[in-house]
């Protein structure tokens, strides 16, 4: 291989004949070297002196330029001497104190080995060759779902397996003998990329190995769009949309619902249709509401909902979901009106927006759409989280009232969903500023009851009754808390009784009995006389005291 002017090479020991390949950019190489100054031959560095080979990635700028171009011309087992001009070494700055400025350097390098980046398992078992470069930067990882094509042929060209354009989850193992090879290949590919892979018998069919051609057609983006991010509602992007913008609450949306299935068969009575609605206002089912706010214009997506009776009931779509454990929807976002970003809003606009959000949340709560109502209240609270930034005092006062109302309503939603810990944390935010707020105290007492903190519930319920003696709900809550605490006390008494019943059963050994020693006879007699004297003195003293 030709070297640029400024780098000269002298082969000292040629590589063995069987070693014909050379490393390329991106390969990790291992070398031994000795570096000296060209002027006087003084050694300034040596891996041999340290008895430790040196590793680096070729062609990535990890070493001086002369090394990147020089080592790329070597073969395994070769020893060569390279003379590098300053521009290919450390240049005008040098590397003090051992290498002066503008120094010409001489390196004797032995290429011990290298790991080819395209040797997928670093054992020669799978060597890949690029056929078509991909686009973008994403590469699938274990557990990701992709669409790909796989074709396997024997070394004589006969077809072994051909799977055009199919969906596959990395790590699923459904491809049998070639699953490991396919997983490894796909994990380093970009969308649209094609590779030819020469596999030995350990990674493909047949006793002599095979040739595999793999094309990565699409990397599916799967996102958890459920209310609690717990995997109960997933969105798989089938076709990427335009740009970065996605619909926000209160934006007008145009959406095409193309299909609805139970995961296998179409749902009876469903007909594909185009819907126009205001996002997050409850005009469509929760599954559609959650998905559409995570889509881009033109995006095609598949939604998997694992709680269809709760989130897929929709009169517009006429979905019959009774008894189903899963519903899949295929959606295409045709268009939407981009709403105003909240950071662009004036104080008055924020108050107006928050008021509308609070009202929508109230309507949803009354209809039993608790999850969506909770989401709307949360959005309002987040919008009004930093009230010190308000310059308009009147708007600030209104915002404060709206925020407090939404916090209390959010706590009511959390209690409905049995999120007692979150509900308590929510009302604590109100009680911090208003310790005597009756509604906040009542919500907090409800949360304590749900958490099983009966004494705390009793304390807070009594406080509510002190502030509002006519509150019937607080009396009911207090009664429930007393019943709960009595049950706790009863269990504690039963446990204590069982513990006491176990005491005194069986012989109790005298403590330290085995550690006593026999005393000599003279000491025993002396002790007895002392005891007698002490006993007599004690009796006299007692008689005197009695007199």
GUGUDO-664617 format. One record per residue (C-alpha): residue in three letters; x, y, z. Coordinates in pm, whole numbers, plus 50000, padded with zeros to 5 digits. Layout:
ALAXYZ;...
This chain:
UNK500005000050000;UNK501205034949915;UNK502135058250197;UNK501885096250194;UNK504965117950170;UNK506345121750520;UNK505945084950610;UNK508495058850503;UNK508365021650575;UNK511054994850597;UNK509934958850644;UNK512214941650895;UNK510354908550924;UNK507734898950666;UNK504454883650776;UNK503864846550726;UNK502634838050377;UNK499204827050502;UNK498574861250657;UNK497444881450357;UNK494814904250509;UNK495424939050648;UNK493434957350917;UNK491144985750816;UNK489705016450981;UNK487575007151280;UNK489434974851357;UNK491004971051701;UNK494714963451657;UNK497304950351903;UNK500984959651853;UNK504394960252015;UNK506534990851942;UNK509755009152021;UNK509935046751956;UNK513195065851906;UNK514295100551796;UNK515625101551438;UNK518365126451535;UNK520255106151796;UNK518375073051825;UNK517355080052185;UNK514475057652294;UNK511495076852438;UNK508835049552463;UNK508565011652435;UNK505794986552493;UNK508404959252490;UNK510164975252785;UNK506874974052973;UNK506224938752843;UNK502664949052764;UNK501234951252409;UNK499394982852308;UNK495774982852175;UNK494015009951976;UNK491245014651719;UNK492715020451375;UNK491785051051172;UNK489855068651450;UNK492505093851555;UNK493305074851875;UNK497035076651791;UNK499285099651590;UNK498505102051219;UNK501605082951110;UNK500495052651307;UNK496995052351153;UNK498355052650798;UNK501355030150868;UNK499725001851062;UNK496994999750796;UNK499684987150554;UNK500824958450779;UNK499884921750803;UNK499674900051110;UNK503144889751228;UNK504934916951031;UNK507624938751189;UNK508364971951016;UNK510245004051085;UNK508395036751012;UNK510055070850990;UNK507515098451053;UNK507955135050965;UNK506745160051231;UNK503405165051050;UNK502685127951101;UNK504005127451458;UNK503685154451727;UNK504305184751506;UNK505465218551630;UNK504245212551985;UNK506165180352042;UNK505455159752352;UNK507645173652630;UNK509845164352797;UNK510955134752585;UNK509905145852234;UNK511025180652125;UNK509155203051882;UNK509275194351509;UNK510925160751582;UNK511155132851323;UNK510395099751492;UNK511235063351417;UNK508935035251530;UNK509634998251506;UNK506184982151513;UNK505094945751523;UNK501454938751436;UNK500484910951676;UNK496774907851588;UNK493584926551522;UNK489854921851566;UNK487924929851253;UNK484814950451317;UNK482974930651051;UNK483854897751221;UNK480614897551417;UNK481574872251684;UNK485344878351663;UNK485904841451591;UNK485794840651211;UNK482364824251221;UNK480404853351071;UNK482074877350830;UNK479824903950680;UNK480094924450361;UNK478054955850305;UNK475684954550007;UNK473524985650063;UNK474235013150317;UNK471465023550552;UNK470175057350663;UNK469755074750996;UNK471505066351321;UNK469185041951496;UNK470235005751541;UNK467894979651693;UNK468754963252023;UNK467654932252212;UNK463854932452252;UNK463184957151968;UNK460754948451689;UNK461824952751327;UNK460714944150974;UNK463424925650783;UNK464134900750505;UNK466384870350542;UNK467624847550266;UNK469944818050332;UNK471764798250059;UNK474194769550075;UNK477784773949960;UNK476834758049626;UNK474154784649573;UNK471114763049647;UNK468324779649846;UNK467934768850209;UNK465504794750349;UNK463834826250219;UNK461764849150444;UNK460794881450268;UNK459614911850465;UNK458464898850805;UNK458184913151155;UNK460724900351404;UNK461654907251768;UNK465374905551841;UNK466054878752099;UNK462734860552047;UNK464464829451912;UNK461674821951663;UNK464174817551377;UNK465634786351529;UNK469174777351418;UNK469854811151257;UNK468314832251535;UNK471644839851703;UNK473234850151375;UNK470274871951272;UNK470134889051613;UNK473834897451599;UNK473644910451244;UNK470534931951296;UNK471874947651616;UNK474554965651416;UNK472444976551118;UNK470645008551024;UNK467305011850850;UNK467505002650480;UNK470874985250522;UNK471674951750354;UNK474524927950434;UNK475914895950293;UNK477184873850574;UNK479404843250530;UNK478564819350815;UNK480364787850920;UNK478484756851036;UNK478174770051392;UNK475934799151289;UNK473824785851000;UNK472294754850845;UNK474374726750701;UNK477674710250780;UNK479694734350569;UNK478054767350660;UNK475954790650446;UNK475634825550301;UNK473004848550451;UNK471594880750305;UNK469794903250554;UNK467954935750488;UNK466704957650772;UNK463594973850623;UNK462244991950927;UNK462924997051296;UNK459644999851481;UNK459525026051753;UNK457465011652037;UNK456375035852306;UNK454435030552627;UNK451525055152607;UNK449535041952905;UNK448505066153179;UNK450865050553434;UNK453615039153192;UNK453055003253301;UNK452894986252961;UNK449094983752947;UNK448915005152631;UNK451665003952366;UNK452075023452041;UNK454085008251757;UNK455115032751485;UNK454505015651151;UNK455235045950933;UNK457195076051051;UNK455455109651048;UNK456615144450950;UNK458735167651161;UNK458695168251540;UNK455395184551639;UNK452625164151801;UNK449085174051903;UNK448565190052244;UNK445445190052456;UNK442665212252319;UNK444035209951963;UNK441755200051674;UNK442755165951533;UNK441865146551218;UNK442525109251260;UNK441825078451049;UNK440995046251239;UNK441745019150986;UNK441314986851182;UNK440274972551517;UNK441034936551620;UNK441284915051931;UNK444884907751836;UNK443844881751581;UNK440374887151433;UNK438574919851341;UNK436084932651597;UNK432464926851484;UNK430574958051382;UNK433654979951339;UNK433925001351028;UNK436975021850935;UNK436285058950965;UNK437845093250992;UNK437325112251317;UNK437645149351388;UNK437815159051755;UNK439485180752019;UNK442395162452178;UNK442105152052546;UNK438505164652581;UNK437055129652604;UNK435315129552265;UNK436985096052178;UNK438075066352389;UNK441095068852617;UNK443205045752399;UNK442875069852105;UNK443385100152330;UNK446635086152472;UNK447985075752132;UNK447185106651927;UNK449195129852153;UNK452265108452082;UNK451925108751702;UNK453255131051424;UNK451395142451117;UNK451275114350860;UNK452315087951112;UNK450755053351094;UNK450685034551424;UNK449295003151584;UNK447955005651938;UNK447784975752170;UNK445474981052468;UNK445404954652739;UNK442514970052937;UNK439944974552660;UNK436844975352882;UNK438325005353059;UNK439985024452776;UNK438455013052443;UNK434745019752493;UNK433815043652210;UNK430375051352066;UNK431895067351756;UNK433815035951662;UNK431125011851787;UNK433734989751949;UNK432384958352119;UNK435004950352379;UNK433094931752651;UNK435134902352777;UNK438174910452563;UNK441664910652713;UNK443254929652425;UNK442224953752150;UNK444504965151867;UNK443794997351677;UNK445485009051359;UNK445585047251342;UNK446825073251095;UNK447145109551200;UNK446015128750894;UNK446305164151029;UNK446115185751340;UNK446105222351432;UNK449225231951618;UNK448245249351939;UNK450065277652108;UNK453005267352322;UNK452395275152689;UNK455715293252721;UNK454435318452465;UNK451245326052659;UNK450645357952855;UNK449515355853217;UNK445885361453117;UNK446095334752844;UNK447515309753093;UNK444615316253329;UNK442105311853047;UNK443805279852928;UNK443975265953284;UNK440325274053351;UNK439255255153039;UNK441425225653140;UNK439895225053489;UNK436385225153344;UNK437195196753105;UNK438665176953395;UNK435455181953592;UNK433305169353303;UNK435515138953258;UNK435385131253631;UNK431595132253633;UNK431505108353335;UNK433805083853513;UNK436775090553283;UNK439035092853587;UNK442365085253417;UNK441885112253154;UNK440555136953414;UNK443645131253626;UNK445825138053323;UNK444045171153253;UNK444375182853614;UNK448045173953611;UNK448595194853297;UNK446975225053462;UNK449025221353780;UNK452235218353574;UNK451305249653379;UNK450765269653699;UNK453625253953892;UNK455725285853897;UNK453395314153999;UNK456195337854097;UNK456715343853726;UNK453305360953694;UNK453565398553660;UNK449815405253654;UNK448695403554020;UNK445035397953932;UNK445965369253700;UNK448295355553968;UNK445445354854221;UNK443185336653976;UNK445955312253888;UNK446545304754257;UNK442855296054307;UNK442735274353993;UNK445895255954091;UNK444535248454439;UNK441235235754294;UNK443065213554046;UNK445305199454320;UNK442255189954526;UNK440505175354220;UNK443645156554124;UNK443705141354473;UNK440055131054428;UNK441025112954105;UNK443955096054274;UNK441705084054556;UNK439255069854301;UNK442155050954139;UNK443375039554485;UNK446635058654447;UNK446575067654813;UNK450215076954853;UNK450085100554554;UNK446835115754682;UNK448385123155020;UNK451385139654854;UNK449055160754639;UNK446985174554927;UNK450135180555133;UNK450905207454876;UNK447655224954965;UNK447945219955340;UNK451415234755338;UNK449905268655250;UNK446465263455409;UNK446655240255714;UNK442945246155790;UNK441655238055441;UNK438725214755516;UNK438605197855176;UNK442355191555179;UNK442205177255533;UNK439315154655433;UNK441175142155123;UNK444255136155337;UNK442185116555591;UNK440775095255306;UNK444305088155185;UNK445405078155536;UNK442475053855559;UNK443465038555225;UNK447045034855346;UNK445885018155667;UNK447105046755885;UNK443965046356102;UNK445255067956386;UNK446295095156141;UNK442915092455970;UNK441115096056307;UNK443195126456394;UNK442515143756063;UNK438825134356053;UNK438345149456399;UNK440085180756281;UNK437695182855985;UNK434735179756225;UNK436155207156446;UNK436195230356143;UNK432945217455991;UNK430755199156248;UNK428075192755984;UNK430365172255754;UNK428605138455734;UNK431335123255515;UNK433915130455785;UNK431755112656046;UNK431495082055822;UNK435245083155763;UNK435905085956137;UNK433675055856203;UNK435505035155939;UNK438875045256083;UNK437795035356436;UNK436635001456310;UNK439954996756131;UNK441975006556438;UNK439954983156662;UNK440774954656426;UNK444464963956440;UNK444324965456822;UNK442574931556837;UNK445244915556621;UNK447934930856841;UNK446264917057157;UNK445904882657002;UNK449574882756902;UNK450634893857252;UNK448444867057412;UNK450054840157201;UNK453484852757300;UNK452574852257671;UNK451024817757640;UNK454344804757520;UNK456144816957832;UNK456744792258121;UNK456384761157910;UNK459164735957978;UNK461974737458238;UNK463884769858265;UNK467564762558336;UNK469164780358630;UNK471404807558484;UNK475144801458496;UNK474664768658683;UNK477334750758486;UNK479834778558551;UNK479854776158935;UNK482934762759116;UNK483124743059448;UNK484744763559725;UNK487304749559974;UNK485844738160307;UNK487524765560513;UNK486114792660286;UNK482644777460309;UNK482684777960691;UNK483954813660694;UNK481154824060462;UNK478564807060683;UNK479804825160997;UNK479744858260819;UNK476234851160699;UNK475084842061049;UNK476554873861191;UNK474964894660922;UNK471654877760984;UNK471864884861357;UNK472774921161304;UNK469924924761066;UNK467414911161318;UNK468594934461596;UNK468354964061370;UNK464854954161268;UNK463734950761635;UNK465184984961719;UNK463424999961425;UNK460144983761531;UNK460474998561884;
